[in-house]
Each structure stands twice: as structure tokens, then as C-alpha cells.
Amino acid sequence: MSLKKFIHGLFFGSLAGGLFGLFVAPASGKETREAIQTDWTDLKIAKENLQTSFQAVKKNAQKLKDTMPILNVLTSDLQKSFADYQFQMEPRLAQVTETLKKIQDEMIPAQKPRYVRYYLPKRK
């Protein structure tokens, strides 16, 4: 295929496509231009909003990155405090459990029902 044939095909294809577009267009040229301009303006606004949102996300990600070491130290301190609390509470919990068991053991004999003898009248 020669370059000359390619250029002719490109020209006539563009011409045919343009004519086809003019005949099948749902609106007049002025309306189409206005619609394109409106869509272009909306696209610019959406792009600006997207850039603003991206900058906000980037800023918040940096804040989170700066906060992570503090959160790691806080988490470590909380884990240590909980371990210390648990270590201190184990003997106390055992003592409370033992005391409760003693109280229950003392109360159980007091709760046993007493057998009361009922006297029934003699049958005649």
C-alpha cells in the first residue's frame, strides 16, 4: 500500500464520517456546541473537585503517618498496663473466689430443709 492511497483513504473516510455525523446528529450545530461546552465545564469542575479531594486525602495520610509512632507507643503502654493489672488481680481474684466458696459452704448447711413431723388424725 502506498502512502498516496493511505492519505486518500484517510481523507475520504474523514469526509464520509463527518457527513454521516451531520446527518444523524440529534441536535443542531449550535445546540451540540453548547452541550459540548457545558460538558467541558462540568468536566473541569469535576477535575478540580477531584484534585481538592486528592490533596485532602494526601494531607490526612501524612497526618496518620505522623501519628502512627504515637499510637504504637500508646498501644505498647496499654498492653503493659493490662499485663500488670492482670498480674496484680490474679491473687486477689483467687482470694475472693476462696472467700466466696467458704461463705457458700457455710450457708449450704443452713439452707437444708428441716423435716417437720406432721401428725395426721387417726382414721376411724
Backbone as a printed PyTorch tensor [residue, N CA C, xyz], in Angstrom:
tensor([[[  0.8500,  -1.1620,   0.0000],
         [  0.0000,   0.0000,   0.0000],
         [  0.9010,   1.2310,   0.0000]],

        [[  0.5710,   2.1390,  -0.8640],
         [  1.4090,   3.3300,  -0.9590],
         [  0.8650,   4.4140,  -0.0290]],

        [[  1.7110,   5.3670,   0.2540],
         [  1.3620,   6.4740,   1.1310],
         [  0.2500,   7.3150,   0.5170]],

        [[  0.2630,   7.4290,  -0.8270],
         [ -0.7430,   8.2240,  -1.5120],
         [ -2.1400,   7.6160,  -1.3110]],

        [[ -2.2480,   6.2900,  -1.4340],
         [ -3.5350,   5.6180,  -1.2470],
         [ -4.0070,   5.7570,   0.2190]],

        [[ -3.0620,   5.6690,   1.1240],
         [ -3.4010,   5.7870,   2.5450],
         [ -3.9740,   7.1700,   2.8480]],

        [[ -3.3300,   8.2160,   2.3110],
         [ -3.7920,   9.5890,   2.5510],
         [ -5.1660,   9.8010,   1.9160]],

        [[ -5.3840,   9.2640,   0.7070],
         [ -6.7060,   9.3850,   0.0730],
         [ -7.7670,   8.6830,   0.9220]],

        [[ -7.4670,   7.5050,   1.4080],
         [ -8.4220,   6.7560,   2.2430],
         [ -8.7290,   7.4940,   3.5370]],

        [[ -7.6940,   8.0950,   4.1320],
         [ -7.8780,   8.8470,   5.3610],
         [ -8.7670,  10.0680,   5.1180]],

        [[ -8.5270,  10.7700,   4.0100],
         [ -9.3080,  11.9640,   3.6900],
         [-10.7670,  11.6260,   3.4230]],

        [[-11.0040,  10.6310,   2.5650],
         [-12.3840,  10.2780,   2.2220],
         [-13.1210,   9.6260,   3.4030]],

        [[-12.4010,   8.8960,   4.2050],
         [-13.0190,   8.3060,   5.4040],
         [-13.4350,   9.3860,   6.3890]],

        [[-12.5760,  10.3960,   6.5520],
         [-12.9170,  11.5130,   7.4410],
         [-14.0990,  12.2900,   6.9020]],

        [[-14.1000,  12.5240,   5.6070],
         [-15.1970,  13.2490,   4.9710],
         [-16.5030,  12.4710,   5.1180]],

        [[-16.4680,  11.1950,   4.8700],
         [-17.6850,  10.3790,   4.9830],
         [-18.1580,  10.3510,   6.4360]],

        [[-17.2420,  10.2180,   7.3820],
         [-17.6110,  10.2050,   8.8040],
         [-18.2250,  11.5270,   9.2330]],

        [[-17.6530,  12.6150,   8.7740],
         [-18.1890,  13.9390,   9.1100],
         [-19.5800,  14.1440,   8.5470]],

        [[-19.7810,  13.7670,   7.2790],
         [-21.1080,  13.8930,   6.6650],
         [-22.1270,  13.0080,   7.3760]],

        [[-21.7260,  11.8030,   7.6930],
         [-22.6290,  10.8940,   8.4020],
         [-23.0150,  11.4920,   9.7550]],

        [[-22.0410,  12.0760,  10.4570],
         [-22.3090,  12.7020,  11.7530],
         [-23.2720,  13.8720,  11.6300]],

        [[-23.1370,  14.6500,  10.5690],
         [-24.0430,  15.7820,  10.3640],
         [-25.4770,  15.3280,  10.0950]],

        [[-25.6200,  14.2370,   9.3570],
         [-26.9560,  13.7700,   9.0060],
         [-27.6550,  13.0630,  10.1760]],

        [[-26.9040,  12.4420,  11.0250],
         [-27.5040,  11.6600,  12.1080],
         [-27.4870,  12.4130,  13.4330]],

        [[-26.9380,  13.5850,  13.4750],
         [-26.8450,  14.3270,  14.7330],
         [-28.2430,  14.6240,  15.2700]],

        [[-28.4650,  14.3910,  16.5930],
         [-29.7980,  14.6060,  17.1610],
         [-30.1320,  16.0750,  17.3740]],

        [[-29.1540,  16.9490,  17.3250],
         [-29.4090,  18.3670,  17.5750],
         [-28.6710,  19.1980,  16.5310]],

        [[-29.0230,  20.4760,  16.4950],
         [-28.3600,  21.3590,  15.5400],
         [-26.9230,  21.6260,  15.9880]],

        [[-26.1650,  22.2310,  15.1410],
         [-24.7620,  22.5120,  15.4480],
         [-24.6060,  23.4100,  16.6660]],

        [[-25.4490,  24.4300,  16.7700],
         [-25.3650,  25.3580,  17.8950],
         [-25.6640,  24.6230,  19.2000]],

        [[-26.7080,  23.8040,  19.1880],
         [-27.0650,  23.0430,  20.3960],
         [-25.9560,  22.0630,  20.7700]],

        [[-25.3950,  21.4360,  19.7880],
         [-24.3100,  20.4770,  20.0460],
         [-23.1030,  21.1820,  20.6460]],

        [[-22.7480,  22.3570,  20.0920],
         [-21.6140,  23.1140,  20.6310],
         [-21.8770,  23.5300,  22.0720]],

        [[-23.1190,  23.9920,  22.3560],
         [-23.4600,  24.3720,  23.7270],
         [-23.3850,  23.1670,  24.6740]],

        [[-23.8630,  22.0310,  24.2050],
         [-23.8130,  20.8240,  25.0400],
         [-22.3690,  20.4200,  25.3170]],

        [[-21.5310,  20.5150,  24.2900],
         [-20.1110,  20.1720,  24.4650],
         [-19.4530,  21.1460,  25.4430]],

        [[-19.7680,  22.4390,  25.2990],
         [-19.1960,  23.4450,  26.1960],
         [-19.6550,  23.2030,  27.6480]],

        [[-20.9280,  22.8810,  27.8380],
         [-21.4420,  22.5920,  29.1820],
         [-20.7570,  21.3590,  29.7700]],

        [[-20.6390,  20.3150,  28.9470],
         [-19.9700,  19.0920,  29.4190],
         [-18.5070,  19.3690,  29.7520]],

        [[-17.8660,  20.1930,  28.9460],
         [-16.4580,  20.5290,  29.1910],
         [-16.3080,  21.3020,  30.5110]],

        [[-17.2140,  22.2340,  30.7740],
         [-17.1900,  22.9940,  32.0260],
         [-17.4290,  22.0600,  33.2220]],

        [[-18.3990,  21.1580,  33.0800],
         [-18.6560,  20.1860,  34.1510],
         [-17.4360,  19.3040,  34.3920]],

        [[-16.7720,  18.9300,  33.3210],
         [-15.5720,  18.0980,  33.4360],
         [-14.4550,  18.8560,  34.1620]],

        [[-14.2950,  20.1520,  33.8700],
         [-13.2850,  20.9570,  34.5640],
         [-13.5900,  21.0480,  36.0590]],

        [[-14.8760,  21.2670,  36.4060],
         [-15.2710,  21.3610,  37.8210],
         [-15.0170,  20.0330,  38.5260]],

        [[-15.3620,  18.9370,  37.8600],
         [-15.1370,  17.6120,  38.4560],
         [-13.6470,  17.3640,  38.6630]],

        [[-12.8320,  17.8250,  37.7110],
         [-11.3780,  17.6590,  37.8410],
         [-10.8570,  18.4590,  39.0330]],

        [[-11.3420,  19.6700,  39.2120],
         [-10.9100,  20.4910,  40.3480],
         [-11.3440,  19.8640,  41.6750]],

        [[-12.5770,  19.3540,  41.7140],
         [-13.0510,  18.6840,  42.9270],
         [-12.2090,  17.4500,  43.2440]],

        [[-11.8740,  16.7130,  42.2110],
         [-11.0500,  15.5150,  42.3870],
         [ -9.6570,  15.8910,  42.8920]],

        [[ -9.0840,  16.9570,  42.3580],
         [ -7.7700,  17.4010,  42.8190],
         [ -7.8280,  17.8460,  44.2780]],

        [[ -8.8820,  18.5700,  44.6440],
         [ -9.0430,  19.0200,  46.0250],
         [ -9.1840,  17.8230,  46.9620]],

        [[ -9.9940,  16.8670,  46.5660],
         [-10.1780,  15.6650,  47.3950],
         [ -8.8750,  14.8840,  47.5140]],

        [[ -8.1370,  14.7880,  46.4290],
         [ -6.8650,  14.0680,  46.4570],
         [ -5.8820,  14.7540,  47.4000]],

        [[ -5.8390,  16.0820,  47.3650],
         [ -4.9480,  16.8130,  48.2690],
         [ -5.3470,  16.5900,  49.7290]],

        [[ -6.6520,  16.5690,  49.9950],
         [ -7.1270,  16.3290,  51.3660],
         [ -6.7430,  14.9200,  51.8350]],

        [[ -6.9070,  13.9500,  50.9600],
         [ -6.5300,  12.5690,  51.3080],
         [ -5.0280,  12.4780,  51.5530]],

        [[ -4.2660,  13.1390,  50.7100],
         [ -2.8090,  13.1330,  50.8550],
         [ -2.4050,  13.7700,  52.1940]],

        [[ -3.0580,  14.8750,  52.5480],
         [ -2.7650,  15.5780,  53.8040],
         [ -3.1240,  14.6940,  54.9990]],

        [[ -4.2970,  14.0530,  54.9520],
         [ -4.7180,  13.1810,  56.0460],
         [ -3.8350,  11.9480,  56.1620]],

        [[ -3.3620,  11.4460,  55.0360],
         [ -2.4520,  10.2970,  55.0760],
         [ -1.1410,  10.6880,  55.7580]],

        [[ -0.6710,  11.8810,  55.5030],
         [  0.5510,  12.3490,  56.1560],
         [  0.3340,  12.5060,  57.6540]],

        [[ -0.8300,  13.0480,  58.0450],
         [ -1.1340,  13.1730,  59.4750],
         [ -1.1700,  11.7990,  60.1370]],

        [[ -1.7760,  10.8390,  59.4600],
         [ -1.8390,   9.4760,  60.0030],
         [ -0.4470,   8.8820,  60.1210]],

        [[  0.3740,   9.1370,  59.1280],
         [  1.7550,   8.6360,  59.1570],
         [  2.5190,   9.2530,  60.3250]],

        [[  2.2820,  10.5370,  60.5910],
         [  2.9480,  11.2050,  61.7100],
         [  2.4300,  10.7090,  63.0600]],

        [[  1.1740,  10.2770,  63.1010],
         [  0.5500,   9.8370,  64.3470],
         [  0.8820,   8.3860,  64.6840]],

        [[  1.2620,   7.5880,  63.7220],
         [  1.4910,   6.1530,  63.9450],
         [  2.5050,   5.8620,  65.0520]],

        [[  3.6390,   6.5360,  65.1320],
         [  4.5630,   6.2270,  66.2280],
         [  3.9400,   6.4650,  67.6060]],

        [[  3.1480,   7.5240,  67.7210],
         [  2.4840,   7.8150,  68.9920],
         [  1.4980,   6.6990,  69.3270]],

        [[  0.7400,   6.2510,  68.3220],
         [ -0.2160,   5.1680,  68.5420],
         [  0.4940,   3.8680,  68.9220]],

        [[  1.6430,   3.6120,  68.3260],
         [  2.3910,   2.4020,  68.6660],
         [  2.8570,   2.4410,  70.1200]],

        [[  3.3540,   3.5940,  70.5690],
         [  3.7970,   3.7380,  71.9590],
         [  2.5990,   3.5960,  72.8980]],

        [[  1.4900,   4.2210,  72.5530],
         [  0.2860,   4.1400,  73.3730],
         [ -0.2100,   2.6950,  73.4750]],

        [[ -0.2230,   1.9980,  72.3780],
         [ -0.6530,   0.5980,  72.3780],
         [  0.2650,  -0.2420,  73.2430]],

        [[  1.5520,  -0.0250,  73.1140],
         [  2.5200,  -0.7690,  73.9300],
         [  2.3070,  -0.4950,  75.4140]],

        [[  2.1000,   0.7810,  75.7770],
         [  1.8580,   1.1420,  77.1770],
         [  0.5660,   0.5070,  77.7020]],

        [[ -0.4580,   0.5090,  76.8950],
         [ -1.7230,  -0.0980,  77.3140],
         [ -1.5760,  -1.6100,  77.5170]],

        [[ -0.8430,  -2.2660,  76.6420],
         [ -0.6300,  -3.6980,  76.7960],
         [  0.1450,  -3.9930,  78.0770]],

        [[  1.1490,  -3.1810,  78.3570],
         [  1.9350,  -3.3780,  79.5710],
         [  1.0750,  -3.1320,  80.8110]],

        [[  0.2730,  -2.0720,  80.7940],
         [ -0.5980,  -1.7690,  81.9270],
         [ -1.6050,  -2.8900,  82.1550]],

        [[ -2.1520,  -3.4210,  81.0940],
         [ -3.1060,  -4.5140,  81.2290],
         [ -2.4370,  -5.7620,  81.7930]],

        [[ -1.2320,  -6.0490,  81.3320],
         [ -0.4990,  -7.2100,  81.8560],
         [ -0.2080,  -7.0220,  83.3460]],

        [[  0.2030,  -5.8220,  83.7450],
         [  0.4460,  -5.5430,  85.1630],
         [ -0.8310,  -5.6840,  85.9790]],

        [[ -1.9160,  -5.1630,  85.4840],
         [ -3.1980,  -5.2510,  86.1790],
         [ -3.6130,  -6.7120,  86.3370]],

        [[ -3.4640,  -7.4700,  85.2690],
         [ -3.8310,  -8.8790,  85.3050],
         [ -2.9580,  -9.6270,  86.3140]],

        [[ -1.6720,  -9.3150,  86.3550],
         [ -0.7530,  -9.9540,  87.3010],
         [ -1.1540,  -9.6280,  88.7380]],

        [[ -1.5500,  -8.3890,  88.9830],
         [ -1.9420,  -7.9820,  90.3360],
         [ -3.3030,  -8.5460,  90.7260]],

        [[ -4.1690,  -8.7450,  89.7850],
         [ -5.5190,  -9.1850,  90.0930],
         [ -5.6250, -10.6940,  90.2920]],

        [[ -4.7080, -11.4790,  89.7570],
         [ -4.8150, -12.9340,  89.8850],
         [ -4.8660, -13.3940,  91.3430]],

        [[ -3.9490, -12.9520,  92.2220],
         [ -4.0430, -13.3950,  93.6130],
         [ -5.3140, -12.8920,  94.2940]],

        [[ -5.7070, -11.6630,  93.9930],
         [ -6.9130, -11.1040,  94.6070],
         [ -8.1520, -11.8790,  94.1600]],

        [[ -8.1870, -12.2200,  92.8930],
         [ -9.3140, -12.9790,  92.3690],
         [ -9.3720, -14.3600,  93.0160]],

        [[ -8.2220, -14.9800,  93.1910],
         [ -8.1820, -16.2800,  93.8550],
         [ -8.6730, -16.1520,  95.2930]],

        [[ -8.2670, -15.0940,  95.9810],
         [ -8.6850, -14.8760,  97.3660],
         [-10.1980, -14.6470,  97.4380]],

        [[-10.7460, -13.8530,  96.5380],
         [-12.1890, -13.5940,  96.5220],
         [-12.9410, -14.8900,  96.2220]],

        [[-12.4520, -15.6670,  95.2910],
         [-13.0870, -16.9350,  94.9540],
         [-13.0930, -17.8710,  96.1530]],

        [[-11.9840, -17.9350,  96.8410],
         [-11.8820, -18.7960,  98.0210],
         [-12.8430, -18.3290,  99.1200]],

        [[-12.9200, -17.0300,  99.3420],
         [-13.8290, -16.4840, 100.3470],
         [-15.2820, -16.7940,  99.9840]],

        [[-15.6410, -16.6500,  98.7390],
         [-16.9970, -16.9600,  98.2940],
         [-17.3220, -18.4340,  98.4970]],

        [[-16.3520, -19.2740,  98.2120],
         [-16.5640, -20.7190,  98.4040],
         [-16.7990, -21.0200,  99.8810]],

        [[-16.0410, -20.3910, 100.7550],
         [-16.2340, -20.6010, 102.2010],
         [-17.6180, -20.1380, 102.6330]],

        [[-18.0410, -18.9910, 102.1520],
         [-19.3640, -18.4650, 102.5030],
         [-20.4520, -19.4200, 102.0160]],

        [[-20.2970, -19.9180, 100.8060],
         [-21.2800, -20.8570, 100.2710],
         [-21.3180, -22.1400, 101.0970]],

        [[-20.1380, -22.6380, 101.4550],
         [-20.0730, -23.8600, 102.2590],
         [-20.7410, -23.6630, 103.6160]],

        [[-20.6020, -22.4740, 104.1840],
         [-21.2240, -22.1990, 105.4680],
         [-22.7350, -22.0270, 105.3340]],

        [[-23.1850, -21.5240, 104.2070],
         [-24.6090, -21.2780, 104.0270],
         [-25.3680, -22.5290, 103.6270]],

        [[-24.7460, -23.4510, 102.9800],
         [-25.4420, -24.6430, 102.4940],
         [-26.0510, -25.4500, 103.6450]],

        [[-25.3200, -25.7290, 104.7290],
         [-25.9750, -26.4690, 105.8120],
         [-27.1460, -25.6850, 106.4050]],

        [[-27.0770, -24.3860, 106.4350],
         [-28.1570, -23.5860, 106.9990],
         [-29.3760, -23.6100, 106.0820]],

        [[-29.1760, -23.9100, 104.8180],
         [-30.2860, -23.9050, 103.8770],
         [-30.9720, -25.2480, 103.7520]],

        [[-30.4330, -26.2920, 104.3760],
         [-31.0560, -27.6080, 104.2740],
         [-32.4360, -27.5500, 104.9080]],

        [[-33.4030, -28.1600, 104.2760],
         [-34.7520, -28.1130, 104.8350],
         [-34.8450, -28.9570, 106.1130]],

        [[-35.5930, -28.4750, 107.0010],
         [-35.8320, -29.2210, 108.2310],
         [-37.0510, -30.1080, 108.0050]],

        [[-36.9210, -31.2800, 108.5560],
         [-38.0510, -32.1900, 108.4190],
         [-38.9810, -31.9640, 109.5840]],

        [[-40.1710, -31.6260, 109.2750],
         [-41.1690, -31.3740, 110.2960],
         [-42.1400, -32.5580, 110.2820]],

        [[-42.3930, -33.0400, 111.4340],
         [-43.2770, -34.1900, 111.5270],
         [-44.7100, -33.6700, 111.6640]],

        [[-45.5050, -34.0830, 110.7670],
         [-46.9110, -33.7170, 110.8280],
         [-47.7000, -34.8740, 111.4060]],

        [[-48.5640, -34.5420, 112.2500],
         [-49.4180, -35.5730, 112.8240],
         [-50.7400, -35.5550, 112.1000]],

        [[-51.0630, -36.6720, 111.5510],
         [-52.3170, -36.8130, 110.8340],
         [-53.3570, -37.3870, 111.8060]],

        [[-54.5580, -36.9760, 111.6800],
         [-55.5810, -37.5580, 112.5530],
         [-55.7690, -39.0480, 112.2410]],

        [[-56.0830, -39.7730, 113.2520],
         [-56.2580, -41.2100, 113.0780],
         [-57.5260, -41.4710, 112.2930]],

        [[-57.4580, -42.4990, 111.5360],
         [-58.6170, -42.8690, 110.7380],
         [-59.6000, -43.6350, 111.6190]],

        [[-60.7810, -43.4280, 111.4080],
         [-61.7910, -44.1630, 112.1870],
         [-62.3550, -45.2930, 111.4210]]])
